Amino acid sequence: MDFEGPYGWHRATRDHLVTVVEVVRGMETQTVTEIFDAARYRQAVGATKGIPFTEICRRAQRRLREINLDEHHLLYEIRVTRRARLWCLRFNAVACLLWWDPDHLVCPRSD
């Protein structure tokens, strides 16, 4: 988890975190493959989508370089609300939360 930078978790409020926990809790019985299956993307809370590194905004690309995570060619977004997104990295069968993006700025064209 990135706690600094433009998409760091330091920006999340208590209400944001409550909403995030509700969304993640709805996924806890699924495997990582089930969660991030590209065929299941839809415009609903909890929907996921893989986004190539080259399609995220330059600021997000720069942040990944700063924290030495730019070797990841694919990031995953999870829809939390109509606008807010969680960003994750996948390490085989493990998904790691990376960023909190309440304003859908990391990849605004992803819908």
C-alpha positions in Angstrom: 0.0 0.0 0.0 1.2 3.4 -0.9 0.6 5.8 2.0 2.1 8.9 0.3 1.9 10.5 -3.1 -1.1 11.7 -5.0 -3.1 8.5 -4.6 -1.9 7.5 -1.2 -4.1 6.1 1.5 -3.5 9.1 3.7 -6.2 10.8 1.6 -8.9 8.3 2.7 -11.4 9.4 5.3 -13.1 7.2 7.8 -16.2 7.0 5.5 -14.1 6.1 2.5 -12.5 3.3 4.5 -15.9 1.9 5.6 -17.0 1.8 2.0 -13.8 0.2 0.9 -14.1 -2.5 3.6 -17.7 -3.2 2.4 -16.6 -3.7 -1.2 -13.6 -5.8 -0.3 -15.7 -7.9 2.1 -17.9 -8.8 -0.8 -14.9 -10.3 -2.5 -13.4 -12.3 0.3 -14.9 -15.7 -0.8 -13.6 -15.4 -4.3 -10.2 -16.3 -5.7 -8.0 -13.7 -7.2 -8.7 -15.2 -10.6 -12.5 -14.8 -10.0 -12.1 -11.2 -8.8 -9.9 -10.1 -11.7 -11.5 -12.1 -14.6 -11.6 -9.5 -17.4 -14.8 -11.0 -18.8 -16.8 -10.1 -15.7 -16.2 -6.3 -15.8 -19.3 -4.3 -15.6 -20.2 -0.9 -14.3 -21.2 -1.9 -10.8 -19.6 -1.6 -7.3 -17.0 -4.2 -6.9 -16.4 -4.5 -10.7 -12.7 -4.9 -11.6 -10.7 -4.2 -14.7 -7.1 -4.7 -15.7 -5.4 -1.5 -17.0 -2.0 -1.6 -18.8 0.7 0.6 -17.2 0.9 2.6 -20.5 -2.8 3.6 -20.1 -2.7 5.1 -16.6 -2.0 8.9 -16.4 1.6 10.1 -16.4 1.4 11.2 -12.8 0.5 7.7 -11.7 3.3 6.2 -13.9 5.8 8.6 -12.3 4.6 7.6 -8.8 5.1 3.9 -9.7 8.7 4.7 -10.8 9.3 6.6 -7.5 8.2 3.6 -5.4 10.0 1.1 -7.7 6.8 -0.7 -8.9 7.0 0.3 -12.5 7.9 -3.2 -13.6 4.3 -4.1 -13.3 2.7 -4.0 -16.7 -0.8 -4.4 -15.5 -2.7 -2.7 -12.7 -6.2 -3.5 -11.6 -8.9 -1.1 -10.6 -11.9 -1.9 -8.4 -14.9 0.2 -8.6 -15.9 1.4 -5.1 -18.5 4.1 -6.1 -19.5 5.6 -9.4 -16.3 7.7 -9.2 -14.0 6.2 -6.6 -11.5 3.4 -7.4 -9.1 1.1 -5.5 -5.9 0.2 -7.4 -4.2 -3.1 -6.9 -1.2 -5.0 -8.1 -1.4 -8.8 -8.6 1.3 -11.1 -7.5 0.3 -14.6 -8.7 -2.6 -15.5 -6.4 -2.4 -12.5 -4.2 -3.9 -9.0 -4.8 -2.2 -6.1 -3.0 -4.0 -2.8 -2.5 -1.9 0.0 -3.9 -3.9 3.3 -4.2 -7.0 5.0 -3.1 -8.4 7.1 -6.1 -11.6 8.9 -4.9 -11.7 11.1 -8.0 -11.0 8.5 -10.7 -7.8 10.3 -11.8 -5.4 7.4 -12.3 -7.1 6.3 -15.5 -10.2 8.5 -16.1 -10.9 7.0 -19.5 -11.2 3.4 -18.1 -15.1 3.4 -18.1 
